[in-house]
Structure formats: C-alpha cells, structure tokens
Amino acid sequence: MLFDDTGNIVTGVAVVNLGSVTAVNATAYDMNGNMLGTAAIPLAPNGKTAATLSAIIPATAGVMGSLVFTVATEYLKEKRAQIGGAQGR
C-alpha cells in the first residue's frame, strides 16, 4: 500500500482481524525502498483498530512511501484514507 504524509496530508490506517491472530506487523519504506520503521499492532481476535500512520510508525511523518502488513497466518483486510492536501486531491 502506498502512503503520502507530505504537506497537509495525513494517512489513516484501519486493520480488521477476521481470525485469531494477536498482532499485525507493519513495515514502512520510503520511495527509495529504505526501511523507515516497523511496528506490531495489537489486535484482538475478530477485532479492529484505526490510527494515523504516523502514530503507528512516527518516521512516516512528512514522507511518501509504501507500507506492508504481515501476519503469521489468517486473513487480513486493510483500508487507508488521506486527509488534507491540495483541493481535488
């Protein structure tokens, strides 16, 4: 998933646990493929959570890049939203 946290844009992330995993791992990379950081997002079985990407991985603030979610097993659904930025964007 691509993200853009530059300028007035904020990326929001929502993750839903459709099974019984206890955490979702998130890894962020900049546009050159350099790793910005990782985080384990605790997630109750059949639970959900939402937060800004920079709250999950602070190094993503002010950066464009990509985000990879991984789990050991089970199913994972993700959504993202960007808030702010230029009109019509």
CYANA upper distance limits for C-alpha pairs under 8 A (distance plus 0.5 A):
  1 MET  CA     66 SER  CA      5.95
  1 MET  CA     67 LEU  CA      5.70
  1 MET  CA     68 VAL  CA      6.99
  2 LEU  CA     64 MET  CA      8.14
  2 LEU  CA     65 GLY  CA      6.23
  2 LEU  CA     66 SER  CA      4.72
  2 LEU  CA     67 LEU  CA      6.65
  3 PHE  CA     11 THR  CA      6.93
  3 PHE  CA     64 MET  CA      6.16
  3 PHE  CA     65 GLY  CA      5.94
  3 PHE  CA     66 SER  CA      6.19
  3 PHE  CA     67 LEU  CA      7.53
  4 ASP  CA      9 ILE  CA      7.17
  4 ASP  CA     10 VAL  CA      7.71
  4 ASP  CA     11 THR  CA      7.08
  4 ASP  CA     62 GLY  CA      8.34
  4 ASP  CA     63 VAL  CA      6.77
  4 ASP  CA     64 MET  CA      4.80
  4 ASP  CA     65 GLY  CA      7.08
  4 ASP  CA     82 GLN  CA      8.20
  5 ASP  CA      9 ILE  CA      5.57
  5 ASP  CA     10 VAL  CA      5.54
  5 ASP  CA     11 THR  CA      6.50
  5 ASP  CA     60 THR  CA      7.32
  5 ASP  CA     61 ALA  CA      6.13
  5 ASP  CA     62 GLY  CA      5.43
  5 ASP  CA     63 VAL  CA      5.73
  5 ASP  CA     64 MET  CA      6.40
  6 THR  CA     10 VAL  CA      8.07
  6 THR  CA     61 ALA  CA      7.73
  6 THR  CA     62 GLY  CA      4.82
  6 THR  CA     63 VAL  CA      5.91
  6 THR  CA     64 MET  CA      7.03
  7 GLY  CA     62 GLY  CA      7.25
  7 GLY  CA     85 GLY  CA      6.98
  8 ASN  CA     83 ILE  CA      8.18
  8 ASN  CA     84 GLY  CA      5.60
  8 ASN  CA     85 GLY  CA      5.13
  8 ASN  CA     86 ALA  CA      8.36
  9 ILE  CA     82 GLN  CA      6.57
  9 ILE  CA     83 ILE  CA      5.84
  9 ILE  CA     84 GLY  CA      5.07
  9 ILE  CA     85 GLY  CA      5.31
 10 VAL  CA     52 THR  CA      7.44
 10 VAL  CA     53 LEU  CA      8.21
 10 VAL  CA     82 GLN  CA      5.81
 10 VAL  CA     83 ILE  CA      5.64
 10 VAL  CA     84 GLY  CA      7.12
 11 THR  CA     52 THR  CA      6.22
 11 THR  CA     53 LEU  CA      6.14
 11 THR  CA     54 SER  CA      8.24
 11 THR  CA     80 ARG  CA      7.14
 11 THR  CA     81 ALA  CA      6.11
 11 THR  CA     82 GLN  CA      4.98
 11 THR  CA     83 ILE  CA      7.11
 12 GLY  CA     50 ALA  CA      7.65
 12 GLY  CA     51 ALA  CA      6.21
 12 GLY  CA     52 THR  CA      4.69
 12 GLY  CA     53 LEU  CA      6.13
 12 GLY  CA     80 ARG  CA      5.81
 12 GLY  CA     81 ALA  CA      5.50
 12 GLY  CA     82 GLN  CA      6.66
 12 GLY  CA     83 ILE  CA      8.36
 13 VAL  CA     50 ALA  CA      6.03
 13 VAL  CA     51 ALA  CA      6.05
 13 VAL  CA     52 THR  CA      6.38
 13 VAL  CA     53 LEU  CA      6.52
 13 VAL  CA     78 GLU  CA      7.64
 13 VAL  CA     79 LYS  CA      6.39
 13 VAL  CA     80 ARG  CA      5.18
 13 VAL  CA     81 ALA  CA      7.31
 14 ALA  CA     48 LYS  CA      7.72
 14 ALA  CA     49 THR  CA      6.14
 14 ALA  CA     50 ALA  CA      4.59
 14 ALA  CA     51 ALA  CA      7.11
 14 ALA  CA     78 GLU  CA      6.28
 14 ALA  CA     79 LYS  CA      5.79
 14 ALA  CA     80 ARG  CA      6.88
 15 VAL  CA     48 LYS  CA      6.07
 15 VAL  CA     49 THR  CA      6.02
 15 VAL  CA     50 ALA  CA      6.90
 15 VAL  CA     76 LEU  CA      7.85
 15 VAL  CA     77 LYS  CA      6.55
 15 VAL  CA     78 GLU  CA      5.33
 15 VAL  CA     79 LYS  CA      7.26
 16 VAL  CA     46 ASN  CA      7.69
 16 VAL  CA     47 GLY  CA      6.49
 16 VAL  CA     48 LYS  CA      4.75
 16 VAL  CA     49 THR  CA      7.19
 16 VAL  CA     76 LEU  CA      6.97
 16 VAL  CA     77 LYS  CA      6.18
 16 VAL  CA     78 GLU  CA      7.23
 17 ASN  CA     21 VAL  CA      7.56
 17 ASN  CA     43 LEU  CA      7.18
 17 ASN  CA     44 ALA  CA      7.70
 17 ASN  CA     45 PRO  CA      6.59
 17 ASN  CA     46 ASN  CA      5.39
 17 ASN  CA     47 GLY  CA      5.76
 17 ASN  CA     48 LYS  CA      6.46
 17 ASN  CA     75 TYR  CA      7.62
 17 ASN  CA     76 LEU  CA      6.52
 17 ASN  CA     77 LYS  CA      7.86
 18 LEU  CA     45 PRO  CA      7.67
 18 LEU  CA     46 ASN  CA      5.48
 18 LEU  CA     47 GLY  CA      7.90
 18 LEU  CA     74 GLU  CA      7.95
 18 LEU  CA     75 TYR  CA      6.45
 18 LEU  CA     76 LEU  CA      7.12
 18 LEU  CA     77 LYS  CA      8.47
 19 GLY  CA     45 PRO  CA      6.22
 19 GLY  CA     46 ASN  CA      6.08
 19 GLY  CA     74 GLU  CA      6.36
 19 GLY  CA     75 TYR  CA      7.06
 20 SER  CA     44 ALA  CA      7.79
 20 SER  CA     45 PRO  CA      4.77
 20 SER  CA     46 ASN  CA      7.09
 20 SER  CA     74 GLU  CA      7.84
 21 VAL  CA     43 LEU  CA      7.71
 21 VAL  CA     44 ALA  CA      7.81
 21 VAL  CA     45 PRO  CA      6.60
 21 VAL  CA     71 VAL  CA      7.91
 21 VAL  CA     72 ALA  CA      8.23
 21 VAL  CA     73 THR  CA      7.73
 21 VAL  CA     74 GLU  CA      7.39
 22 THR  CA     42 PRO  CA      6.46
 22 THR  CA     43 LEU  CA      5.71
 22 THR  CA     44 ALA  CA      6.21
 22 THR  CA     45 PRO  CA      7.08
 23 ALA  CA     40 ALA  CA      6.49
 23 ALA  CA     41 ILE  CA      5.77
 23 ALA  CA     42 PRO  CA      4.85
 23 ALA  CA     43 LEU  CA      5.58
 23 ALA  CA     44 ALA  CA      8.22
 23 ALA  CA     71 VAL  CA      7.67
 24 VAL  CA     40 ALA  CA      6.17
 24 VAL  CA     41 ILE  CA      5.56
 24 VAL  CA     42 PRO  CA      7.06
 24 VAL  CA     43 LEU  CA      7.42
 24 VAL  CA     69 PHE  CA      7.13
 24 VAL  CA     70 THR  CA      6.51
 24 VAL  CA     71 VAL  CA      5.83
 25 ASN  CA     38 THR  CA      7.66
 25 ASN  CA     39 ALA  CA      6.29
 25 ASN  CA     40 ALA  CA      4.98
 25 ASN  CA     41 ILE  CA      6.60
 25 ASN  CA     69 PHE  CA      6.06
 25 ASN  CA     70 THR  CA      5.64
 25 ASN  CA     71 VAL  CA      6.73
 26 ALA  CA     38 THR  CA      6.00
 26 ALA  CA     39 ALA  CA      5.76
 26 ALA  CA     40 ALA  CA      6.82
 26 ALA  CA     41 ILE  CA      7.85
 26 ALA  CA     67 LEU  CA      7.23
 26 ALA  CA     68 VAL  CA      6.13
 26 ALA  CA     69 PHE  CA      5.09
 26 ALA  CA     70 THR  CA      7.04
 27 THR  CA     35 MET  CA      7.83
 27 THR  CA     36 LEU  CA      8.10
 27 THR  CA     37 GLY  CA      6.40
 27 THR  CA     38 THR  CA      4.85
 27 THR  CA     39 ALA  CA      7.15
 27 THR  CA     67 LEU  CA      6.18
 27 THR  CA     68 VAL  CA      5.73
 27 THR  CA     69 PHE  CA      7.10
 28 ALA  CA     35 MET  CA      6.41
 28 ALA  CA     36 LEU  CA      5.84
 28 ALA  CA     37 GLY  CA      6.08
 28 ALA  CA     38 THR  CA      6.86
 28 ALA  CA     57 ILE  CA      8.03
 28 ALA  CA     60 THR  CA      7.76
 28 ALA  CA     65 GLY  CA      7.59
 28 ALA  CA     66 SER  CA      6.26
 28 ALA  CA     67 LEU  CA      4.96
 28 ALA  CA     68 VAL  CA      6.96
 29 TYR  CA     33 GLY  CA      5.83
 29 TYR  CA     34 ASN  CA      5.76
 29 TYR  CA     35 MET  CA      4.80
 29 TYR  CA     36 LEU  CA      5.67
 29 TYR  CA     37 GLY  CA      7.90
 29 TYR  CA     65 GLY  CA      5.97
 29 TYR  CA     66 SER  CA      5.75
 29 TYR  CA     67 LEU  CA      6.87
 30 ASP  CA     34 ASN  CA      5.93
 30 ASP  CA     35 MET  CA      7.01
 30 ASP  CA     36 LEU  CA      6.95
 30 ASP  CA     63 VAL  CA      7.44
 30 ASP  CA     64 MET  CA      6.56
 30 ASP  CA     65 GLY  CA      4.64
 30 ASP  CA     66 SER  CA      6.92
 31 MET  CA     64 MET  CA      6.75
 31 MET  CA     65 GLY  CA      5.12
 31 MET  CA     66 SER  CA      7.61
 33 GLY  CA     65 GLY  CA      8.43
 36 LEU  CA     57 ILE  CA      8.49
 36 LEU  CA     59 ALA  CA      6.33
 36 LEU  CA     60 THR  CA      7.27
 37 GLY  CA     57 ILE  CA      6.70
 37 GLY  CA     59 ALA  CA      7.14
 38 THR  CA     57 ILE  CA      7.05
 39 ALA  CA     56 ILE  CA      7.08
 39 ALA  CA     57 ILE  CA      6.93
 41 ILE  CA     56 ILE  CA      8.26
 43 LEU  CA     47 GLY  CA      6.50
 43 LEU  CA     48 LYS  CA      7.01
 43 LEU  CA     49 THR  CA      7.61
 44 ALA  CA     48 LYS  CA      7.89
 51 ALA  CA     55 ALA  CA      7.08
 51 ALA  CA     56 ILE  CA      7.58
 52 THR  CA     56 ILE  CA      7.26
 53 LEU  CA     57 ILE  CA      6.54
 53 LEU  CA     58 PRO  CA      8.02
 53 LEU  CA     60 THR  CA      7.49
 53 LEU  CA     61 ALA  CA      8.45
 54 SER  CA     58 PRO  CA      4.88
 54 SER  CA     59 ALA  CA      7.28
 54 SER  CA     60 THR  CA      5.92
 54 SER  CA     61 ALA  CA      5.77
 59 ALA  CA     63 VAL  CA      8.43
 60 THR  CA     64 MET  CA      7.96
 71 VAL  CA     76 LEU  CA      8.20
 85 GLY  CA     89 ARG  CA      7.17
